[in-house]
Amino acid sequence: MDLFDKCSRFTRAKELMAQGLFPYFRALSANESTRARVNGRDMVMVGSNNYLGLTHDPRVVEAAVKVTEEFGTSCTGSRFLNGTLELHEELERRLAKFLNKEAALVFSTGFQANLGAISAIVGKGDVIFCDRENHASIIDGCRLSFGDIRKFRHDDMADLERLLEQTPKSSGKLIIVDGVFSMTGAITNLPGIVKLAKAYGARILLDDAHGVGPLGATGRGTLEHFGLLENGANEVDMVSGTFSKSLASLGGFIAGREDVIHYIKHVARPLIFSASCTPASTVAALTSLEILEKEPWRVDRLRNISKRVRTSLNGLGYDTMGSETPIIPVLIGEDIETFLFWKSLDERGVFANPVVPPATPPGKGLIRTSYMATHEDRDIDQVINVFTELADFETRTGALNAHA
């Protein structure tokens, strides 16, 4: 068999393209944060992870432009060699303080942060306990390690405890969870995980990519949401995250104990063998972090917008899957139904994202919507009005059948 046979057999995407139902790789000709232009049409953007609305903030843009003029467009090397700027170290100090950790380490992407941290920390004889719905970067980080991987049912503390009980006390143990699961917006049972980790001598890595910014009174994420940062508490060993969401940039980080971060810094291959974050990306994240600390109203505004949308969609009979975050999914069902519903939204000027297996269980296709602190009331009115139009069974069926 030829190596490339699998490529010629892959036809699903082209079949959807032929039906006018392919929803991915859409090219934007303009992007104004809460609005976007696609194929000449103005659309309200509810398919972005720009939760605090900072990607177009003049302060962030100005800082990125200014530092590019000073340092150029790239660091042209690894953090290990010529690629470390004082800006990287300043950002690391600020992140560590923000998350109540001793130290932090900046990677070029959030994906690399998980790959690097997990593969560096977990070795032969160690055991990883991984939620089955964890992000792909966590799954790949586990694969890259030499540890034994044991997956527990999503957010199921009884199943996690069963696996912990079966593991020898002599093994190093790491529980890895997303703080907020990226497709459904569900918040992990972090207090339950902390309790089990203490009982069985396990460490915890919390990927809070979608938690930092939206969750907690001051946007410090899932730890703050559950009161696990109060009075200097430090209940989670490591926190990873990304700049590509609330911090309006590109890059990632891992934060934790100083000796642990020092070890990762000198062992993690994704850090050692990758060029460092650009000056613009670094200062954009730093500036966004400063704005988050100074402007907590963004967190409140985001929470209020999300509550309004969630309440409206639930009232219309949609299943938002219990989300408590700015990620508000709408459960649809089979793949083709999901794509057809996405098309109906798209035609009415709402940019949202259809999500189907393997990102969801079979038959659980959904429309993923997500919101920003800078959405105006008129934007939210438009979204709710479109979902209202499509909520009526006959209207929805007619819209779907028109494309069948």
URWOUR-V496238 format. One record per residue. N is the residue number from 1. SS is DSSP state (h for helix, s for strand, l for the rest). PSI is psi in degrees with one decimal (* if undefined). NEAR is the number of other ideal C-beta (glycine too) atoms within 10 Angstrom. Layout:
BEGIN
N/SS/PSI/NEAR ; N/SS/PSI/NEAR
END
This chain:
BEGIN
1/l/136.1/5 ; 2/l/142.4/7 ; 3/l/-34.8/6 ; 4/l/3.6/8 ; 5/h/-38.3/9 ; 6/h/-29.4/9 ; 7/h/-44.3/8 ; 8/h/-23.8/8 ; 9/h/-13.5/8 ; 10/l/104.3/9 ; 11/l/-7.9/9 ; 12/h/-45.0/10 ; 13/h/-42.7/11 ; 14/h/-31.9/10 ; 15/h/-43.0/10 ; 16/h/-37.5/16 ; 17/h/-43.2/11 ; 18/h/-29.7/10 ; 19/l/-1.9/14 ; 20/l/25.3/9 ; 21/l/17.3/19 ; 22/l/115.7/16 ; 23/l/6.9/19 ; 24/l/164.7/9 ; 25/l/38.2/6 ; 26/l/127.5/14 ; 27/l/125.8/6 ; 28/s/130.3/13 ; 29/s/-16.1/10 ; 30/s/147.7/9 ; 31/s/112.9/15 ; 32/l/33.7/13 ; 33/l/-78.8/17 ; 34/l/-11.7/21 ; 35/s/151.2/16 ; 36/s/159.2/19 ; 37/s/121.7/14 ; 38/s/123.8/17 ; 39/l/39.6/10 ; 40/l/4.4/6 ; 41/s/137.6/12 ; 42/s/131.5/11 ; 43/s/151.3/21 ; 44/s/131.4/22 ; 45/s/109.3/23 ; 46/l/35.2/26 ; 47/l/21.6/20 ; 48/l/157.9/18 ; 49/l/20.8/18 ; 50/l/60.7/23 ; 51/l/-40.4/28 ; 52/l/-2.5/26 ; 53/l/34.3/20 ; 54/l/-5.0/29 ; 55/l/-25.7/22 ; 56/l/10.5/14 ; 57/l/128.3/20 ; 58/h/-32.4/7 ; 59/h/-39.0/13 ; 60/h/-45.4/23 ; 61/h/-45.1/16 ; 62/h/-42.2/12 ; 63/h/-41.1/21 ; 64/h/-40.4/21 ; 65/h/-46.1/13 ; 66/h/-44.6/13 ; 67/h/-29.0/21 ; 68/h/-39.6/15 ; 69/h/-31.3/10 ; 70/h/-43.3/9 ; 71/h/-8.3/16 ; 72/l/-174.6/12 ; 73/l/-14.3/9 ; 74/l/155.6/14 ; 75/l/-13.3/23 ; 76/l/30.8/12 ; 77/l/171.6/13 ; 78/s/155.3/16 ; 79/l/-30.9/22 ; 80/l/-30.0/14 ; 81/l/-102.5/12 ; 82/l/5.9/12 ; 83/l/10.4/19 ; 84/l/123.7/15 ; 85/l/158.2/19 ; 86/h/-29.9/8 ; 87/h/-39.5/19 ; 88/h/-45.0/20 ; 89/h/-36.2/13 ; 90/h/-43.0/13 ; 91/h/-40.6/26 ; 92/h/-41.7/21 ; 93/h/-42.0/12 ; 94/h/-39.1/16 ; 95/h/-44.4/25 ; 96/h/-45.4/20 ; 97/h/-41.9/14 ; 98/h/-36.3/18 ; 99/l/9.4/23 ; 100/l/43.5/19 ; 101/l/161.3/22 ; 102/l/-33.6/15 ; 103/s/163.8/19 ; 104/s/160.3/25 ; 105/s/129.8/25 ; 106/s/131.0/26 ; 107/s/169.7/27 ; 108/l/-25.8/23 ; 109/l/161.3/19 ; 110/h/-36.2/23 ; 111/h/-45.2/20 ; 112/h/-31.9/21 ; 113/h/-44.2/30 ; 114/h/-42.8/31 ; 115/h/-47.6/26 ; 116/h/-46.9/28 ; 117/h/-47.5/34 ; 118/h/-46.5/31 ; 119/h/-26.5/22 ; 120/h/-41.2/23 ; 121/h/-38.4/25 ; 122/l/123.4/25 ; 123/l/-170.2/12 ; 124/l/136.7/9 ; 125/l/-12.9/12 ; 126/l/158.0/16 ; 127/s/132.4/20 ; 128/s/134.7/23 ; 129/s/112.2/27 ; 130/s/123.4/22 ; 131/s/135.9/24 ; 132/l/-18.0/13 ; 133/l/17.1/21 ; 134/l/157.3/21 ; 135/l/153.0/23 ; 136/h/-33.2/12 ; 137/h/-33.2/22 ; 138/h/-45.6/24 ; 139/h/-45.7/17 ; 140/h/-34.5/15 ; 141/h/-39.1/30 ; 142/h/-43.2/24 ; 143/h/-34.2/12 ; 144/h/-22.1/17 ; 145/l/171.9/21 ; 146/l/17.7/10 ; 147/l/169.3/22 ; 148/s/125.5/15 ; 149/s/124.2/14 ; 150/s/115.8/19 ; 151/s/134.7/17 ; 152/s/153.0/20 ; 153/l/144.5/14 ; 154/l/118.5/16 ; 155/l/29.6/19 ; 156/l/101.0/14 ; 157/h/-31.7/15 ; 158/h/-40.6/10 ; 159/h/-38.7/17 ; 160/h/-43.8/26 ; 161/h/-36.6/17 ; 162/h/-43.3/13 ; 163/h/-39.3/19 ; 164/h/-39.5/20 ; 165/h/-31.9/10 ; 166/l/-6.7/9 ; 167/l/132.2/17 ; 168/l/142.1/8 ; 169/l/-25.0/7 ; 170/l/-13.5/7 ; 171/l/142.3/14 ; 172/l/136.5/17 ; 173/s/133.4/22 ; 174/s/118.9/24 ; 175/s/128.5/26 ; 176/s/127.0/27 ; 177/s/152.7/27 ; 178/s/141.4/25 ; 179/l/-48.7/26 ; 180/s/125.8/27 ; 181/l/128.6/24 ; 182/l/-24.6/22 ; 183/l/-38.0/19 ; 184/l/-15.9/23 ; 185/l/8.2/24 ; 186/l/144.3/20 ; 187/s/131.4/22 ; 188/l/155.1/23 ; 189/l/73.8/17 ; 190/h/-41.4/22 ; 191/h/-38.8/13 ; 192/h/-39.2/16 ; 193/h/-41.4/23 ; 194/h/-43.2/20 ; 195/h/-45.2/14 ; 196/h/-38.0/21 ; 197/h/-42.2/21 ; 198/h/-40.2/11 ; 199/h/-31.9/11 ; 200/h/12.0/17 ; 201/l/37.6/13 ; 202/l/154.3/22 ; 203/s/161.6/19 ; 204/s/134.3/22 ; 205/s/118.7/24 ; 206/s/117.2/28 ; 207/s/106.8/33 ; 208/l/37.7/29 ; 209/l/-41.8/28 ; 210/l/2.2/29 ; 211/l/-40.4/28 ; 212/l/122.3/31 ; 213/l/-68.9/30 ; 214/l/-32.1/32 ; 215/l/151.2/28 ; 216/l/154.5/21 ; 217/l/-32.8/13 ; 218/l/17.8/13 ; 219/l/17.8/24 ; 220/l/4.7/23 ; 221/l/-159.7/29 ; 222/h/-37.0/27 ; 223/h/-46.7/26 ; 224/h/-37.5/20 ; 225/h/-39.7/21 ; 226/l/9.3/20 ; 227/l/23.7/13 ; 228/l/9.6/20 ; 229/l/-1.0/21 ; 230/h/143.4/10 ; 231/h/35.8/5 ; 232/h/10.4/6 ; 233/l/146.8/12 ; 234/l/78.2/14 ; 235/l/-8.5/19 ; 236/l/133.3/28 ; 237/l/-44.1/19 ; 238/s/141.9/23 ; 239/s/126.4/27 ; 240/s/162.9/30 ; 241/s/-174.2/29 ; 242/s/158.6/28 ; 243/l/-7.0/29 ; 244/l/6.6/20 ; 245/l/-98.9/26 ; 246/l/-25.3/33 ; 247/l/14.7/30 ; 248/l/38.3/28 ; 249/l/-152.1/26 ; 250/l/127.4/18 ; 251/l/179.4/25 ; 252/s/177.2/28 ; 253/s/160.5/28 ; 254/s/135.2/33 ; 255/s/144.3/29 ; 256/s/-154.0/27 ; 257/l/147.3/15 ; 258/h/-44.3/12 ; 259/h/-31.5/10 ; 260/h/-45.8/21 ; 261/h/-38.9/22 ; 262/h/-42.0/13 ; 263/h/-49.3/15 ; 264/h/-40.8/23 ; 265/h/-31.3/18 ; 266/h/0.2/11 ; 267/h/-31.3/15 ; 268/l/113.1/24 ; 269/h/-39.9/13 ; 270/h/-23.3/22 ; 271/h/-47.9/26 ; 272/h/-35.0/15 ; 273/l/24.4/10 ; 274/l/148.5/20 ; 275/s/147.5/15 ; 276/l/167.8/25 ; 277/l/138.7/29 ; 278/l/157.3/24 ; 279/h/-41.5/23 ; 280/h/-44.4/23 ; 281/h/-40.9/25 ; 282/h/-48.9/29 ; 283/h/-28.5/26 ; 284/h/-42.9/28 ; 285/h/-41.7/31 ; 286/h/-44.4/24 ; 287/h/-39.9/23 ; 288/h/-39.2/23 ; 289/h/-41.4/24 ; 290/h/-41.1/14 ; 291/h/-41.9/17 ; 292/h/-42.6/22 ; 293/h/-34.5/14 ; 294/h/-21.7/9 ; 295/l/68.6/16 ; 296/l/-12.6/13 ; 297/h/-27.3/9 ; 298/h/-39.9/23 ; 299/h/-43.1/22 ; 300/h/-44.2/13 ; 301/h/-43.4/18 ; 302/h/-42.3/25 ; 303/h/-40.7/18 ; 304/h/-41.4/11 ; 305/h/-46.0/21 ; 306/h/-41.8/26 ; 307/h/-40.3/13 ; 308/h/-46.6/16 ; 309/h/-46.9/23 ; 310/h/-45.6/21 ; 311/h/-41.3/12 ; 312/h/-46.0/19 ; 313/h/-40.7/22 ; 314/h/-39.5/14 ; 315/h/-25.8/11 ; 316/l/-2.9/14 ; 317/l/4.2/9 ; 318/l/151.0/19 ; 319/l/106.6/13 ; 320/l/13.8/21 ; 321/l/26.0/17 ; 322/l/15.6/12 ; 323/l/142.1/24 ; 324/l/17.1/18 ; 325/l/178.1/26 ; 326/l/-8.7/30 ; 327/s/110.9/24 ; 328/s/101.6/28 ; 329/s/155.2/27 ; 330/s/111.4/22 ; 331/s/127.9/16 ; 332/s/-57.6/25 ; 333/s/-119.8/13 ; 334/l/159.2/13 ; 335/h/-50.9/18 ; 336/h/-35.9/17 ; 337/h/-38.5/17 ; 338/h/-44.9/23 ; 339/h/-37.5/22 ; 340/h/-40.9/21 ; 341/h/-40.0/23 ; 342/h/-42.9/24 ; 343/h/-38.7/20 ; 344/h/-40.1/22 ; 345/h/-46.2/26 ; 346/h/-43.6/19 ; 347/h/-22.6/13 ; 348/l/13.0/17 ; 349/l/21.3/15 ; 350/s/117.1/23 ; 351/s/103.3/22 ; 352/l/173.8/26 ; 353/s/123.6/20 ; 354/s/139.2/26 ; 355/s/123.9/20 ; 356/l/172.3/20 ; 357/l/143.9/11 ; 358/l/2.6/7 ; 359/l/-16.0/16 ; 360/l/163.6/21 ; 361/l/155.6/11 ; 362/l/136.6/10 ; 363/l/7.1/13 ; 364/l/36.9/19 ; 365/s/145.2/23 ; 366/s/162.6/24 ; 367/s/119.4/24 ; 368/s/115.9/22 ; 369/s/150.3/26 ; 370/s/151.1/26 ; 371/l/161.6/29 ; 372/l/152.2/26 ; 373/l/-20.5/25 ; 374/l/3.0/21 ; 375/l/134.2/24 ; 376/l/162.6/13 ; 377/h/-36.8/9 ; 378/h/-32.1/10 ; 379/h/-46.5/19 ; 380/h/-37.5/19 ; 381/h/-45.2/12 ; 382/h/-45.6/18 ; 383/h/-48.7/27 ; 384/h/-38.5/17 ; 385/h/-40.2/13 ; 386/h/-44.5/19 ; 387/h/-32.1/22 ; 388/h/-44.7/14 ; 389/h/-39.5/14 ; 390/h/-7.1/21 ; 391/h/-31.7/15 ; 392/l/130.9/13 ; 393/h/-47.1/9 ; 394/h/-41.4/7 ; 395/h/-45.7/13 ; 396/h/-44.7/16 ; 397/h/-39.7/12 ; 398/h/-41.5/11 ; 399/h/-39.2/19 ; 400/h/-44.4/18 ; 401/h/-25.9/9 ; 402/l/-22.2/11 ; 403/l/-2.7/15 ; 404/l/*/10
END
